[in-house]
Amino acid sequence: MNIIDAHRMRIQKMSAQRGVSLIEALVALLVLALGIMGMAGIQTRTLVESRATNSRSVALQMADDLLDRMQANSAVRLNPPAVNPYVMGWGAAAAPPVNCLAASCTGAQLAAFDLFQWKTSLAQTLAGGDARIFQSDTDGAQFGVLIAWSET
């Protein structure tokens, strides 16, 4: 093999390899883009779950607030379910007849005032927040609170 043939072979090898590094770069760029999109998806899902967890925490705090209000109003807390003013279905609470912060109230009036304030606060704190409060038929000291909200 002479020098001219060797030179031609080198030129042919170089011609055969043209564009290979460009394809490798494009494949690497595609893999990188897929990785970044995957990380963005994970970040978005984490944000959604974080908001859901925050809403659950707020719902627990609101239920605890209602429990404190009920325990403070011992005059009506243990009434049977048929006449207990704290037992309430879904929907907004009616406006109380008396502002118990400005005037003294009976136990039933305080319960109506508490429920109005609590349900108003629940609706403002949680998106579409609503609640149902029920009392056990077998044990008058047990109450249940169902809290619903929309996660958008």
Sequence and secondary structure as in RCSB ss.txt:
>XXXX:A:sequence
MNIIDAHRMRIQKMSAQRGVSLIEALVALLVLALGIMGMAGIQTRTLVESRATNSRSVALQMADDLLDRMQANSA
VRLNPPAVNPYVMGWGAAAAPPVNCLAASCTGAQLAAFDLFQWKTSLAQTLAGGDARIFQSDTDGAQFGVLIAWS
ET
>XXXX:A:secstr
  HHHHHHHHHHHHHHHTTHHHHHHHHHHHHHHHHHHHHHHHHHHHHHHHHHHHHHHHHHHHHHHHHHHHHH HH
HHTS TTT TT B SS     SS TTTS   HHHHHHHHHHHHHHHHHHHSTT EEEEEE SS TT EEEEEE  
  
